[in-house]
Amino acid sequence: MYSLSDLETFIAVVENKGILAAAREQRLSPATVSHRLSKLERELATVLVFRDSRRIRLSPAGEVFYSRVGAIMEALHDAEHSIGARSSSVSGLLRVTMPPWVFSKYVMPKLTQFEDTYPDLKLDFLINDQFVNVVDDAQDVAIRVGQLNDSGLLSRKLVNNSRILCAAPTYIEKYGMPTNLSELAKHNWVCLPWQRQLKVHDEQGEIQNFNAKTRFTISNSDNMTQAAIAGHGIAIKSRIAINDELADGTLVEVMPNVMAKSDAPVWFLRPQNSLTTRKTDVFYDFMKSLFIDC
């Protein structure tokens, strides 16, 4: 029968993406790591890992086994810690997906402090403006902005936020500040690909569909901010993503309150069937602390 050590070695192989790296982390010989992995596969009567001289890749069975066993082992270690049977170190691998602007503006400036506090915790960031399927892409945590439509995720709000229209003063000087929807429709926009159609309030307060006249679309929110600052057009941005630029006048708000359904909180999400672990708890506390002053 396989042991807890065999399971820990399997997890180390997956998270370190190879037998040699797993051996270094566990302070074992590569032969011992390979033996434990082979023993586990024999006991389960299935291939968990496809491996060659250069890399490893999880089999379909290995992906399922890793997702379940990894969470169980973390819960076991947390249980041991709660009764004083394990050191206070938070360890393992945490996979996190979030939008570029959240990472660059809020996470990166304080990430060294978090790493110093939890040196044994490895972080794997998937930075993407598009919604990543948390389950299919094996993410432990997702930071999302906006209204939630996925009931299959456990959610905790990090901070309130709203979306606004903004532009550079140089753009406004050249093209004028719009004051109604007719004028707004004549302006150039820089948008994420899925922002070209939006809902706005008309002069009577009714909600209308609005098609932005895009000068170009761009798939990265940080690059879109830079395009707006450079004067290429009006942009839709989270207010807390550009609060510094609004404060120093690099960007100015365009037609305040014109956007309908502008509420866009920042959320901390986990898969519905995931176990609460110390690593997700400490990362939640870290993310929550980043938005205290917002």
N, C-alpha and C positions, 0 to 999 in steps of 0.2 A: 504494500500500500504506500502511496506517496505521503510525504510529510509536509509540515508547514514550511520547512526549509526549501523543499522542492518548489512550492508555490511562490515563495519569496524570490527564489532564483529565476523562475519564469517571468515574474513581474519585472525584475531587474533587467533581464534580457530585452524585454519589450521596451521598457522606458529608456534604456541606454542604447537601444537600436543596434545591439550586437553582443556577441558572447565575450569578446575581449574587454569591452567597456564595462559589462556587467561583472566580469571577474575582478576588475580593478575596484569597482565600487564595493563588492562584497568581500574583497580581500581573499579571494579563492583563486585557484589555478583555472585556466580556461578549460582544462580537461574535466575538472570537477563540475564546472557550470554545464558543460556539454553533457556530462553523464546524468546530472540531475534533470536536465531538460528531456533527454531521451527516456529516462525512467518514467517521468510524468506522462509522456506520450504513450509509452507501453501500457501503463496502468489504465489510461483513458481509452486505449485502443483507437487513437486518432492522431493525425498530424496537426500539431498546433502552430508550428513555425516552418516556413520554407526558408532554407538557408543555403548560401553558397560562400565562396571565399571572400566576397566583398560586402554582402549585406544580408539582412534577414527581412522576412515579410510574413505577417500573420496570415494563417489560413482562415477561411470563413469560420471554422470551428474555434480557432484560436482567438479570433476577434470577440466572439460571444463569451468564451471562457475568461478572457482577460477582463472584459467589461464587468462581469459578475464577480469574479474572484478578487479583482483589484479593490472594488468597493467593500467586499466582505473583509479583506485583510486590513484595510484602513480602519474599518469599524472595530475590528478585533484589537488593533494597536491602540485605538482611542479608549477602548474599554480597559485595557491594561493600564494606560496612563491614568485613567480616572480613579483607580484604586492604588496608585502609587507603584505599580509593578513595571513601569516603563519610564524612561527619561522624558523630560519635558520637550524634547526636540520634535518639531513638526517637519515631517519628511515626505518623500514621494514626489510624484509628478502631478501638477495641476495644469490642465489644458483650458485656456480661456480665449474666447473670441469677443472682440469689441470693435467699435468704429475707430478709424484712424484718429479723429480729433480727440476722442476720450483718452486714447493712449498717449498721444503727443502732448496734449495740454495738461492733463491731470495725472496720469499714471507715471510717465517717464521721469518727470522732475522729482518724484518721491520714491522711485523704485529702488534706488540704492539703500535707502533707509529700511525698506521692507526686506530686502535681501540680507542686510546685516542682522536684522531681527530673527530671520528664519533662514539661516545659511544652508540647511539641509533640504529645503523645499525647492524643487525645480519647477520653473514656469515655462510653458509652451504657449506662446501667444499667436493667435490667428487673427490678424488685423484686416478687417473687411467691412465696407459700408453696407454690403448686402447681408440680409438675414441668413446666417448659417444654420443648417439643420443640426441642432445640438446633438441629437441622438445619432443620426447617420454619420456625422463627422466626429463622433466620439469626443465631444467637448464636455468638460465638467461644469463649466460656468459660461454664461453668455451675458455680456453687458449690452443692453439694447436701449434705444431711444425711441419714444413714441408710444402710440396706443398698442396694447397687447391684444393679439387675436388668437394666440396659441394657448389653448387651455391645457395642453399637455406638459406645461412647464410650471414649476414652482417659482413664484415671483416675490421679490421684496423691493420696494421702491427705495432708491438711493437719494434722489433729489427731484424736486419739481423743476420744470423747464418749459419753455415755449419756443415755437419757431417764429421767426420774423423775416421780413424782406430787408435787404441792406444793399448798399453800394458804396463805392469810393467817392469822396468829394470831387475828385477829378472827373469822374463819369457824370456826376450830377451837374457840374459846371458846363460840361460839353453838351449834354442832352436835356437838361432840365429835370426838376423834381416833379414826378407825376402826382396829380391831386385827385384823379378819378380813374375808373377802369378803362375808359377810352384812351386816356393818355398812357396808362400802364401797358396797354396792349401794343403800343408802338415801340416800346423799349426793348433793348437787347437783354438777354438773360444768359447766365452761366449756371448750369444745373447738373445735378446727378441725373443719370438717364431716366430714372423713374419719377423725376420731379417736374416733368414738362407739362403735366396736367395737374391743376390744383383747384381747391375750392376757396372762393373768396366771398366777402360781403359786398353787395352792390350798394348804391347810394340810398336805397330804401331799406337796407338791412337784411335783404334776402340773400340766401346762399346761392351762388352761381358757379358753374364750371368755368374755368379759365385756362386757356392754352398759352403757355409761355413761348415767346418768339426767341428760340435759343440761338445764340451766336455759336456756341458749341456746348456739348455735354462732356462731362469728365467723371470718371468712376471713383475718384478719391476725394473725400470731403476736405482734407487739408489742402490739396492742390486747388480745389474749387475756391476755397477762401483766398488763396494767393491770387487766383485769377480775378476775383472780385476786387481785391486790393489794388491790382494792377489796372483797374478801370475797364475791364472787358464787359461788364454788364451787372444787372441786378441778380442777387443770389438769395436763396432760401437757406437760412442758417439757424441752428439752435442758439438762443440768446446766450447761454452760458459758454458756448464754444467761442464766442467773439466778444465777451464782455470787456476784455482789455482793449480791443480795437475800437469798440464803441466809446470807451472812456477816453481814449487819447485822440479820437477823431479820425482814425485811419479808415473806419467805415462809419456810415450814418444809416439810421433806420429810415426805411422808405414806407410811406403810407401805414403808420401804426394801426394795428387792430384790423387791417383789411383781410388777413388770412382767417378763414373759418377753420374750426377744429385745430387750433394752433397749439393746444396743450400737448406737450411731448416730454413726459417724465423720463428719467434715466432709471433703468431697472437692472436688478441683479437676478439672474435666472438660473435654475438648475433643472435637469430632467425630472419628471414626475416620480419615477421609481428609484431615484438616486438616494443613497444614504447620506445623512448629514455627518460630515467628518470635520476634524479639527482644521484641516487645510482649507476647506471651503469656508469655515467659520472665520478663520483669521484673515482670509482674503476679503471676505465681506466686510469685516471691520476696517480693513485697510481702504477699500473702495469708499465706504461710508465716510471715512475721515477726510477724504479728498474733497468732498463737496460741502463741508461744514460751513464755509464762508459764502456759499452761493445763494 
